[in-house]
Amino acid sequence: MNARHEAATDVGAGDAQMITALVRLRGALQATTLPLDLPGVEAVRASHREMVDQLEDYVIPRVMTVDAPLLAVVGGSTGAGKSTLVNSLVGHRVTASGVLRPTTRSPVLVHHPDDGHWFGQDRLLPDLRRVDHSTDDPDCLQLVATESVPQGLAVLDAPDVDSVDERNRALAAQLLAAGDMWLFVTSAARYADQVPWTFLKQAADRSTAVAIVLDRTAPEAVQTVAAHLARMLAARGLKDSPLFVVHEGSVDEEGLLPPAHVAEVRGWLDSLAEDSGARGAVVRQTLDGAIRSLTHHVHPVADAAAAQVDAAEHLRRLSDQAYSDALDRALVATADGTLMRGEILARWQEFVGTGELLRSLETKVGWLRDRVVGAVKGKPQQAERVTVAVESGLELLVLEHAEQAAEAAERAWKQQAGGAALLAAGGPELGRASRDLRRRAERAVREWQTDVLDMVRAEGEGKRTTARFLALGVNGLSVALMVVVFSHTAGLTGAEAGIAGGSAALGQKLLEAVFGDQAVRGMAERARLMLEERVTGLMATEQARWTALVDGLGLSPEVPEQLRAAARRVDDVRFSSAQREH
C-alpha cells in the first residue's frame, strides 16, 4: 500500500529517543485534567482520552515491537457481515456472528500459532484480559491460534461501530485505533451511513492504512454501488485504499461463504503477510500517521487545560473578593459605632448610668475624671451583662457578614462557566455560612474578651490599690475598653452618632482616669488589632471552603506548557528520524 502523506518515519524498537519522548507525552497527558465544564470541553475530553488510549493501546507498544505481525482490524456497520467474513477468510469458524443486536461479546484476535508471543498482556491493548475461549465479557480479548492465518498477519474482529450499545461502540473505536490496518466492512444497504464515514475520516486524518470490503452485495448492484463508494472514498482522502467486493451468497453449515467469494481479499492479505517490505510499509505509514496526529491534537488539549487554569483562578478571585468585601465591612462595623446600639448600648448604660454623668462629659475640666469614676454605679454582675451583650453582638455581626459573603460568592460562581457544577460538588450548604460558625465565633469572641481582660489586668498591675481601679474593677475597665474599640471611628450619623460618640467618650474618660491618656490609646489599638485578627480568622475559615473546591480540581499552571513541550519533543525526534531516512 502506498503512503498517502509525507514520508513515514521508521521508528524501530531500538529507537530509545522516540520511546522516551512518547512515554513522556503520555505522562504529560495523564497529568492533564479538564474538570471544569467549560464550553466545548466534552469534545476535548473525548480527544484527550482517545490520545491516551492510542498511546497505550497502539503507539508505544508498536514502537517497541515494530517487527510484530501486522494487525488488521475488521470493523464496520451493524449487519455488514464482519464475523462471517472473518470466519470465511480463516476457513473455519473462529468468531460468533451476532443473531441478536447488539451482540455483546469479547473481541477475537486470530493469529498464527508461532506469533502468539506478540500478543501478550504487556503488548497490544494491555487493558484487555487475554482468554482462550469465547466469552461475553467485553473486557477480554479472545486469542485464537490457527495455521489458517499466515505468519506475520493477525486479524481482529471488532464490534459494530454503530452499535446501539455504547460500550460496544467505545470498544470498536478503541480496537480500530490499535490496528495497523483497517479492513472496513460495509454493505450495499449501509455504505452511505454517517457513522462509518466518521471513523473513515479519522483514518484519513491519521494516515491509517485502510482497505474497504463491500459485502453482501447483489451482482446486479455491484457496479453502481462500487463506483459510488469509490467516489466517496476519493472525496474523503482515501482514494488509494483498496476496494474489494464480496458478492452475496449462501453460507454453509459452519456459516462460511464460498471460498471464491473471499478469494480476492484472502489473496491480498496473504501477499501482505509474505512481503515483509510491504507489511513494514503499512505499519510505518499507520504508526507515523498516528504519532503525527497525536502531536497535532495535543495543542487543543493544552489550550483547554490553560483555559481550565484561567477559569479556576477566576472563580478563586470571585470568592476571594466576596469574602474580602465582607471582611472589610465587618471590620468597619466593629469600629464605627454600629455595635453600640441595641443590647450592648442598653447594658452599657445600665453599667455606667445616664443623665448627669453623660452631661458632665460635655465639660473639658480634667478634675471631673474623679467625679466620672465616682458616678459609675455599676456592679460586677452589670459588667458581666455588658460582656454577654458584646459576645452576642459580635457573633451576630460575624454570622451576618459570613452569610453575605457566601451568598455573593454563590451568585458570582453561578454566572461563570464551570462555576455551577463546582458549586454542586460543594454541596447545597456552600452558599450559606458554615453550620459550626456560630460555635467558632462564640469561642473566638470569648477568647478576645479574655485577651482584653488580661491586658487590662496586666496594665493595672501597679494600680490595683488605687480608688479608681477598685471602683471599676478589671471587668468594668475591660468592658469600657471594648466600648472604646467599638466606637473607634464613630462612623454613625445623627442621633446614633451622639450615642456612640458619647459612649466612647465615657469609656475613654473612665479608662484615662485609671491609666492615663497614652496608655489608653495603646490598649485600645492592641485590643482593636486582636479583634480584627479574630474576625479575619473566622472569615478566612469560611472562605477556605471555596478555596478548597478550586484547589481540589488539581489544576496546575505548568501543565499546559509541559504538554506542549512533550509534543514538541516527539515532533523533533520524528523529524530527526525522517531526516535520517532520507
C-alpha positions as CSV (number, residue, x, y, z in Angstrom):
1,M,0.0,0.0,0.0
2,N,1.4,3.4,-1.0
3,A,2.0,6.1,1.7
4,R,-0.7,8.8,1.2
5,H,1.1,11.7,3.0
6,E,4.6,12.7,3.9
7,A,7.3,10.1,4.2
8,A,6.8,7.6,7.1
9,T,9.3,7.6,9.9
10,D,11.0,4.3,10.5
11,V,10.8,4.1,14.3
12,G,12.2,0.8,15.5
13,A,12.1,-0.9,18.9
14,G,15.7,0.3,19.4
15,D,14.9,3.9,18.9
16,A,15.1,4.9,22.6
17,Q,14.6,8.6,21.9
18,M,11.2,8.1,20.4
19,I,10.1,5.7,23.0
20,T,11.2,8.1,25.8
21,A,9.5,11.0,24.1
22,L,6.2,9.1,23.7
23,V,6.3,7.9,27.3
24,R,6.8,11.5,28.4
25,L,4.0,12.6,26.2
26,R,1.7,10.0,27.8
27,G,2.8,11.2,31.2
28,A,2.0,14.8,30.4
29,L,-1.4,13.8,29.0
30,Q,-2.2,11.8,32.1
31,A,-1.2,14.8,34.3
32,T,-3.7,17.0,32.3
33,T,-7.1,17.2,33.8
34,L,-10.2,19.1,32.5
35,P,-12.6,19.0,35.4
36,L,-14.5,22.3,34.8
37,D,-17.5,22.2,32.5
38,L,-16.4,24.9,30.2
39,P,-17.9,25.4,26.7
40,G,-16.6,22.7,24.3
41,V,-14.8,20.8,26.9
42,E,-16.6,17.5,26.3
43,A,-15.1,17.2,22.8
44,V,-11.6,18.0,24.2
45,R,-12.1,15.4,27.0
46,A,-13.0,12.8,24.4
47,S,-10.0,13.7,22.3
48,H,-7.8,13.6,25.4
49,R,-9.0,10.1,26.4
50,E,-8.5,8.9,22.8
51,M,-4.9,10.1,22.7
52,V,-4.0,8.4,26.0
53,D,-5.7,5.2,24.7
54,Q,-3.9,5.5,21.4
55,L,-0.5,5.8,23.0
56,E,-1.1,2.9,25.4
57,D,-3.0,0.6,23.1
58,Y,-1.1,1.1,19.9
59,V,1.7,3.7,19.5
60,I,4.0,2.9,22.4
61,P,3.6,-1.0,22.1
62,R,4.0,-0.8,18.4
63,V,7.2,1.4,18.5
64,M,8.6,-1.1,21.0
65,T,7.7,-4.1,18.8
66,V,7.8,-2.8,15.3
67,D,8.6,-6.3,13.9
68,A,5.4,-7.7,15.4
69,P,2.8,-9.1,12.9
70,L,0.7,-6.7,11.0
71,L,-2.7,-6.4,12.8
72,A,-5.7,-6.0,10.5
73,V,-8.8,-4.9,12.5
74,V,-12.1,-5.9,10.9
75,G,-14.6,-3.1,11.7
76,G,-17.8,-1.7,10.2
77,S,-21.5,-1.3,10.4
78,T,-24.1,-3.4,12.1
79,G,-25.1,-6.4,10.0
80,A,-22.4,-5.8,7.4
81,G,-21.2,-9.4,7.9
82,K,-17.8,-8.9,9.7
83,S,-17.8,-12.1,11.6
84,T,-18.9,-14.1,8.6
85,L,-16.1,-12.5,6.6
86,V,-13.5,-13.3,9.3
87,N,-14.6,-16.9,9.5
88,S,-14.7,-17.2,5.7
89,L,-11.2,-15.7,5.4
90,V,-9.8,-18.1,8.0
91,G,-11.6,-21.1,6.5
92,H,-13.4,-22.2,9.7
93,R,-15.5,-20.8,12.5
94,V,-13.4,-18.7,14.9
95,T,-15.8,-16.0,15.9
96,A,-19.5,-16.0,16.5
97,S,-21.9,-13.9,14.4
98,G,-24.5,-11.9,16.3
99,V,-28.0,-13.1,15.8
100,L,-29.5,-10.5,18.2
101,R,-28.4,-6.9,18.2
102,P,-26.5,-5.6,19.9
103,T,-24.2,-8.6,20.2
104,T,-22.1,-8.4,23.4
105,R,-19.0,-10.5,23.4
106,S,-15.3,-10.2,23.6
107,P,-13.3,-9.2,20.6
108,V,-11.5,-12.1,18.8
109,L,-7.9,-11.9,17.6
110,V,-6.9,-14.7,15.2
111,H,-3.2,-15.3,14.6
112,H,-0.7,-17.9,13.5
113,P,0.5,-20.2,16.4
114,D,4.1,-19.0,16.0
115,D,3.0,-15.4,16.5
116,G,1.2,-15.9,19.8
117,H,4.0,-14.3,21.9
118,W,3.5,-10.9,20.2
119,F,0.0,-10.5,21.7
120,G,0.7,-10.9,25.4
121,Q,-0.9,-8.7,28.1
122,D,2.1,-6.4,28.1
123,R,1.9,-5.6,24.4
124,L,-1.2,-4.7,22.4
125,L,-4.3,-3.5,24.2
126,P,-2.9,-4.0,27.7
127,D,-6.3,-3.2,29.4
128,L,-8.0,-6.3,27.9
129,R,-7.5,-9.6,29.7
130,R,-6.4,-12.5,27.5
131,V,-8.6,-15.6,27.3
132,D,-8.6,-18.6,25.0
133,H,-12.3,-19.2,24.9
134,S,-15.5,-17.5,23.7
135,T,-16.9,-15.1,26.3
136,D,-19.5,-12.2,26.6
137,D,-17.1,-10.1,28.6
138,P,-16.0,-7.1,26.5
139,D,-13.1,-6.6,28.9
140,C,-11.5,-9.7,27.5
141,L,-9.6,-10.3,24.3
142,Q,-10.0,-13.9,22.9
143,L,-6.9,-15.2,21.3
144,V,-7.4,-17.8,18.6
145,A,-4.3,-19.5,17.2
146,T,-4.7,-21.2,13.8
147,E,-2.4,-22.1,11.0
148,S,-5.0,-20.9,8.5
149,V,-3.7,-17.4,9.2
150,P,-0.2,-16.8,7.7
151,Q,2.6,-15.9,10.0
152,G,3.2,-12.1,10.1
153,L,-0.5,-11.3,10.0
154,A,-3.2,-11.2,12.6
155,V,-6.9,-10.4,12.2
156,L,-9.0,-8.8,14.9
157,D,-12.8,-9.0,14.8
158,A,-14.2,-5.8,16.4
159,P,-17.8,-4.9,17.5
160,D,-20.1,-2.7,15.3
161,V,-19.0,0.9,15.1
162,D,-22.7,2.0,15.1
163,S,-23.9,-0.4,17.8
164,V,-26.8,0.8,19.9
165,D,-24.8,-0.3,22.9
166,E,-22.5,2.5,23.9
167,R,-19.8,0.1,25.3
168,N,-19.7,-1.8,22.1
169,R,-19.2,1.5,20.2
170,A,-16.4,2.6,22.5
171,L,-14.7,-0.8,22.3
172,A,-14.9,-0.7,18.5
173,A,-13.2,2.7,18.4
174,Q,-10.5,1.5,20.8
175,L,-9.8,-1.6,18.7
176,L,-9.7,0.3,15.4
177,A,-7.2,2.8,16.9
178,A,-5.0,-0.1,17.9
179,G,-4.8,-1.6,14.4
180,D,-2.0,-1.3,11.8
181,M,-4.6,-1.5,9.1
182,W,-8.4,-1.4,8.9
183,L,-10.4,-3.9,7.0
184,F,-13.6,-1.9,6.9
185,V,-16.6,-3.8,6.0
186,T,-19.8,-2.3,4.7
187,S,-22.8,-3.3,2.6
188,A,-24.9,-2.1,-0.3
189,A,-27.5,-1.1,2.3
190,R,-25.2,0.7,4.7
191,Y,-22.2,2.1,2.8
192,A,-23.5,5.7,2.9
193,D,-24.3,5.8,6.6
194,Q,-22.7,8.6,8.5
195,V,-21.2,6.8,11.5
196,P,-18.8,4.6,9.4
197,W,-17.7,7.6,7.5
198,T,-16.8,9.4,10.7
199,F,-14.4,6.6,11.5
200,L,-13.0,6.6,8.0
201,K,-12.4,10.3,8.2
202,Q,-10.3,9.7,11.3
203,A,-8.4,7.0,9.4
204,A,-7.7,9.5,6.6
205,D,-6.6,12.2,9.1
206,R,-4.2,9.8,10.8
207,S,-2.9,8.2,7.5
208,T,-4.1,4.9,8.8
209,A,-3.9,2.1,6.1
210,V,-7.5,1.2,5.1
211,A,-9.0,-1.5,2.8
212,I,-12.7,-1.4,2.2
213,V,-14.8,-4.5,1.8
214,L,-18.2,-4.1,0.1
215,D,-20.0,-7.1,1.5
216,R,-23.4,-8.7,0.9
217,T,-23.9,-7.0,-2.5
218,A,-26.2,-8.5,-5.1
219,P,-24.4,-9.0,-8.5
220,E,-26.7,-6.5,-10.3
221,A,-25.9,-3.7,-7.8
222,V,-22.1,-4.2,-7.6
223,Q,-21.1,-1.9,-10.4
224,T,-23.3,1.0,-9.3
225,V,-22.6,0.8,-5.6
226,A,-18.9,0.2,-6.0
227,A,-18.5,3.2,-8.3
228,H,-20.3,5.4,-5.9
229,L,-18.4,4.1,-3.0
230,A,-15.1,4.7,-4.8
231,R,-16.0,8.3,-5.4
232,M,-16.9,8.8,-1.8
233,L,-13.6,7.3,-0.7
234,A,-11.7,9.6,-3.1
235,A,-13.6,12.7,-1.9
236,R,-12.6,11.9,1.7
237,G,-8.9,11.4,1.2
238,L,-9.0,7.6,0.8
239,K,-8.6,7.2,-2.9
240,D,-5.6,4.9,-2.6
241,S,-7.5,2.5,-0.3
242,P,-8.1,-0.9,-2.0
243,L,-11.8,-1.7,-2.5
244,F,-12.9,-5.3,-2.5
245,V,-16.3,-6.7,-3.4
246,V,-17.7,-9.8,-1.7
247,H,-20.8,-10.9,-3.6
248,E,-23.9,-12.0,-1.8
249,G,-24.1,-15.8,-1.5
250,S,-25.3,-18.6,0.6
251,V,-23.3,-19.8,3.6
252,D,-22.6,-23.4,4.5
253,E,-23.5,-25.2,7.8
254,E,-20.5,-23.5,9.5
255,G,-21.6,-20.1,8.4
256,L,-18.9,-19.7,5.8
257,L,-19.1,-18.0,2.4
258,P,-17.9,-19.9,-0.6
259,P,-14.1,-19.6,-0.8
260,A,-14.3,-17.9,-4.2
261,H,-16.3,-15.1,-2.7
262,V,-13.5,-14.1,-0.4
263,A,-10.5,-15.2,-2.6
264,E,-9.5,-11.7,-3.6
265,V,-9.4,-10.4,0.0
266,R,-7.7,-13.5,1.2
267,G,-5.1,-13.3,-1.6
268,W,-4.3,-9.7,-0.8
269,L,-3.8,-10.4,2.9
270,D,-1.6,-13.4,2.1
271,S,0.6,-11.2,-0.1
272,L,1.0,-8.7,2.6
273,A,2.0,-11.4,5.1
274,E,4.5,-12.8,2.7
275,D,6.1,-9.4,1.7
276,S,7.9,-8.1,4.8
277,G,8.7,-4.9,2.9
278,A,5.1,-4.2,2.1
279,R,4.0,-5.2,5.6
280,G,6.6,-2.9,7.1
281,A,5.4,0.0,4.9
282,V,1.9,-0.4,6.1
283,V,3.0,-0.5,9.7
284,R,5.2,2.6,9.3
285,Q,2.5,4.5,7.4
286,T,0.0,3.9,10.1
287,L,2.4,4.4,13.0
288,D,3.8,7.6,11.7
289,G,0.4,9.0,10.9
290,A,-0.8,8.1,14.4
291,I,2.2,9.9,16.0
292,R,1.8,12.9,13.8
293,S,-1.9,13.1,14.6
294,L,-1.2,12.8,18.3
295,T,1.2,15.7,18.5
296,H,-1.2,17.8,16.3
297,H,-4.1,17.2,18.6
298,V,-2.1,17.9,21.8
299,H,-2.3,21.6,21.3
300,P,-6.1,22.0,21.6
301,V,-5.9,19.9,24.8
302,A,-3.1,22.2,26.1
303,D,-5.2,25.2,25.2
304,A,-8.2,23.7,27.0
305,A,-6.0,22.9,30.0
306,A,-4.8,26.6,30.1
307,A,-8.5,27.7,29.9
308,Q,-9.2,25.5,32.9
309,V,-6.5,27.1,34.9
310,D,-7.7,30.6,34.0
311,A,-11.3,29.7,34.8
312,A,-10.4,28.2,38.1
313,E,-8.3,31.2,39.1
314,H,-11.2,33.5,38.1
315,L,-13.5,31.5,40.3
316,R,-11.0,31.8,43.1
317,R,-10.7,35.5,42.7
318,L,-14.5,35.9,42.7
319,S,-14.9,34.0,46.0
320,D,-11.8,35.8,47.5
321,Q,-13.4,39.2,46.5
322,A,-16.7,38.2,48.1
323,Y,-15.1,37.4,51.4
324,S,-12.6,40.3,51.3
325,D,-15.5,42.7,50.8
326,A,-17.5,41.1,53.6
327,L,-14.5,41.1,55.9
328,D,-13.9,44.8,55.2
329,R,-17.5,45.6,56.1
330,A,-17.3,43.5,59.2
331,L,-14.2,45.2,60.4
332,V,-15.6,48.6,59.8
333,A,-18.7,47.6,61.7
334,T,-16.6,46.7,64.7
335,A,-15.1,50.2,64.9
336,D,-17.7,52.7,63.6
337,G,-20.2,52.5,66.4
338,T,-22.5,50.1,64.7
339,L,-22.3,47.7,67.6
340,M,-23.2,50.5,70.1
341,R,-26.9,50.0,69.7
342,G,-29.5,47.7,71.0
343,E,-28.5,45.3,73.7
344,I,-24.8,46.4,74.1
345,L,-25.8,50.0,74.5
346,A,-28.6,49.2,77.0
347,R,-26.3,47.1,79.1
348,W,-23.5,49.7,79.0
349,Q,-25.9,52.4,80.1
350,E,-27.0,50.2,82.9
351,F,-23.4,49.9,84.0
352,V,-22.3,53.5,83.8
353,G,-25.7,55.2,84.4
354,T,-27.1,58.1,82.4
355,G,-28.2,61.7,82.9
356,E,-25.8,63.8,85.0
357,L,-22.8,61.6,84.1
358,L,-23.2,61.9,80.4
359,R,-23.9,65.7,80.6
360,S,-20.9,66.2,82.8
361,L,-18.7,64.9,80.0
362,E,-19.5,68.0,77.9
363,T,-17.0,69.9,80.0
364,K,-13.3,69.6,79.5
365,V,-12.2,70.0,83.0
366,G,-9.6,67.4,84.0
367,W,-10.6,67.1,87.6
368,L,-14.0,65.8,86.5
369,R,-12.3,62.4,85.9
370,D,-12.6,61.6,89.6
371,R,-16.3,62.5,89.6
372,V,-16.8,60.3,86.5
373,V,-15.3,57.3,88.3
374,G,-17.3,58.1,91.4
375,A,-20.5,58.4,89.4
376,V,-20.3,54.8,88.0
377,K,-22.8,52.8,89.8
378,G,-22.1,49.5,88.0
379,K,-21.5,46.3,89.9
380,P,-19.7,43.1,88.8
381,Q,-22.9,41.4,87.6
382,Q,-23.7,44.5,85.5
383,A,-20.3,44.4,83.8
384,E,-20.9,40.7,83.1
385,R,-24.2,41.7,81.3
386,V,-22.2,44.0,79.1
387,T,-19.8,41.2,78.3
388,V,-22.6,38.8,77.4
389,A,-24.2,41.5,75.1
390,V,-20.8,42.1,73.4
391,E,-20.4,38.4,72.8
392,S,-23.8,38.1,71.3
393,G,-23.4,41.3,69.2
394,L,-20.1,40.2,67.7
395,E,-21.3,36.7,67.0
396,L,-24.3,38.1,65.0
397,L,-22.1,40.6,63.2
398,V,-19.7,37.8,62.0
399,L,-22.6,35.5,61.0
400,E,-24.3,38.2,59.1
401,H,-21.3,39.1,57.1
402,A,-20.3,35.5,56.5
403,E,-23.8,34.9,55.1
404,Q,-23.5,37.9,52.8
405,A,-20.1,36.6,51.6
406,A,-21.4,33.1,50.9
407,E,-24.4,34.4,49.0
408,A,-22.2,36.8,47.0
409,A,-19.7,34.1,46.1
410,E,-22.5,31.7,45.1
411,R,-24.1,34.3,42.9
412,A,-20.8,35.1,41.2
413,W,-19.9,31.4,40.6
414,K,-23.3,30.7,39.1
415,Q,-22.7,33.3,36.4
416,Q,-19.4,31.6,35.4
417,A,-18.9,28.7,33.1
418,G,-17.9,25.7,35.2
419,G,-19.0,27.5,38.4
420,A,-22.4,25.9,38.8
421,A,-21.1,22.4,38.6
422,L,-18.4,23.2,41.1
423,L,-21.0,24.7,43.4
424,A,-23.0,21.5,43.1
425,A,-19.9,19.5,44.1
426,G,-19.5,21.7,47.2
427,G,-23.0,20.7,48.4
428,P,-26.2,22.7,49.0
429,E,-24.8,24.4,52.1
430,L,-21.9,26.1,50.4
431,G,-24.0,29.2,49.7
432,R,-24.6,29.7,53.5
433,A,-22.3,30.3,56.4
434,S,-20.9,27.1,58.0
435,R,-23.1,25.3,60.5
436,D,-20.4,25.5,63.1
437,L,-19.6,29.2,62.5
438,R,-21.7,30.3,65.4
439,R,-19.8,28.0,67.8
440,R,-16.5,29.1,66.4
441,A,-17.5,32.8,66.6
442,E,-18.6,32.3,70.2
443,R,-15.3,30.8,71.1
444,A,-13.3,33.5,69.2
445,V,-15.2,36.3,70.9
446,R,-14.7,34.8,74.3
447,E,-11.0,34.4,73.7
448,W,-10.8,38.1,72.6
449,Q,-12.6,39.2,75.7
450,T,-10.2,37.1,77.8
451,D,-7.3,38.8,76.0
452,V,-8.8,42.2,76.7
453,L,-9.3,41.2,80.4
454,D,-5.7,40.0,80.6
455,M,-4.4,43.2,79.0
456,V,-6.3,45.4,81.5
457,R,-5.2,43.3,84.4
458,A,-1.5,43.5,83.3
459,E,-1.7,47.2,82.6
460,G,-3.2,47.9,86.0
461,E,-0.7,45.7,87.9
462,G,0.6,48.7,89.8
463,K,-2.7,50.4,90.3
464,R,-4.8,47.7,92.0
465,T,-4.8,49.6,95.3
466,T,-6.0,52.9,93.8
467,A,-9.5,54.0,94.5
468,R,-10.2,54.5,90.8
469,F,-9.1,50.9,90.0
470,L,-11.0,49.5,92.9
471,A,-14.1,51.5,91.9
472,L,-14.3,50.0,88.4
473,G,-12.6,46.6,88.8
474,V,-10.9,44.6,86.0
475,N,-14.2,43.6,84.4
476,G,-15.6,47.1,84.4
477,L,-12.4,48.5,82.8
478,S,-12.5,45.7,80.3
479,V,-16.0,46.5,79.1
480,A,-15.1,50.2,78.9
481,L,-12.1,49.3,76.7
482,M,-14.4,47.2,74.4
483,V,-16.8,50.1,74.1
484,V,-13.9,52.4,73.1
485,V,-12.8,49.8,70.4
486,F,-16.4,49.6,69.0
487,S,-16.6,53.4,68.6
488,H,-13.1,53.8,67.3
489,T,-14.1,55.7,64.1
490,A,-17.6,56.8,65.1
491,G,-18.9,56.4,61.6
492,L,-22.6,56.7,62.5
493,T,-24.6,59.9,61.9
494,G,-27.4,61.8,63.6
495,A,-28.7,60.6,67.0
496,E,-26.7,57.3,66.7
497,A,-23.5,59.3,66.4
498,G,-24.3,61.1,69.6
499,I,-25.0,57.9,71.4
500,A,-21.9,56.1,70.0
501,G,-19.7,59.1,70.5
502,G,-21.0,59.7,74.0
503,S,-20.5,56.0,74.9
504,A,-16.9,56.0,73.5
505,A,-16.1,59.3,75.2
506,L,-17.4,58.0,78.5
507,G,-15.4,54.8,78.2
508,Q,-12.4,56.8,77.3
509,K,-12.8,59.0,80.3
510,L,-13.2,56.0,82.6
511,L,-10.0,54.4,81.3
512,E,-8.0,57.6,81.3
513,A,-9.0,58.2,84.9
514,V,-7.2,55.0,85.8
515,F,-4.4,54.6,83.2
516,G,-3.8,57.9,81.6
517,D,-4.2,59.1,78.0
518,Q,-1.2,57.4,76.4
519,A,-1.8,54.0,77.9
520,V,-5.4,54.0,76.9
521,R,-4.6,54.8,73.3
522,G,-2.1,51.9,73.2
523,M,-4.5,49.5,74.9
524,A,-7.4,50.4,72.6
525,E,-5.1,49.9,69.5
526,R,-3.9,46.5,70.7
527,A,-7.5,45.4,71.6
528,R,-8.7,46.5,68.1
529,L,-5.9,44.6,66.3
530,M,-6.7,41.5,68.4
531,L,-10.4,41.7,67.5
532,E,-9.5,42.2,63.8
533,E,-7.3,39.1,63.9
534,R,-10.1,37.0,65.4
535,V,-12.7,38.2,62.9
536,T,-10.3,37.8,60.0
537,G,-9.5,34.2,61.1
538,L,-13.2,33.3,61.2
539,M,-13.8,34.7,57.7
540,A,-10.7,33.1,56.4
541,T,-12.0,29.7,57.6
542,E,-15.3,30.4,55.8
543,Q,-13.5,31.4,52.6
544,A,-11.3,28.3,52.8
545,R,-14.4,26.2,51.9
546,W,-14.4,27.8,48.4
547,T,-10.7,27.8,48.0
548,A,-10.6,24.1,48.8
549,L,-13.0,23.4,46.0
550,V,-10.8,25.2,43.5
551,D,-7.6,23.6,44.9
552,G,-9.3,20.2,44.7
553,L,-9.5,20.5,41.0
554,G,-5.8,19.7,40.9
555,L,-5.1,22.2,38.2
556,S,-1.5,23.4,37.7
557,P,-0.5,26.4,35.5
558,E,2.6,24.5,34.5
559,V,0.8,21.5,32.9
560,P,-0.3,23.2,29.5
561,E,3.3,24.1,28.7
562,Q,4.6,20.8,29.9
563,L,2.2,19.1,27.5
564,R,3.2,21.4,24.6
565,A,6.9,20.7,25.3
566,A,6.3,17.0,25.3
567,A,4.6,17.2,22.0
568,R,7.4,19.3,20.5
569,R,9.9,16.7,21.7
570,V,8.1,13.9,19.9
571,D,7.9,16.1,16.7
572,D,11.6,16.8,17.0
573,V,12.5,13.1,17.3
574,R,10.2,12.3,14.4
575,F,11.7,14.9,12.2
576,S,15.2,13.8,13.0
577,S,14.2,10.2,12.2
578,A,12.7,11.3,8.9
579,Q,15.9,13.2,8.0
580,R,18.0,10.1,8.7
581,E,15.6,8.1,6.5
582,H,16.2,10.4,3.6
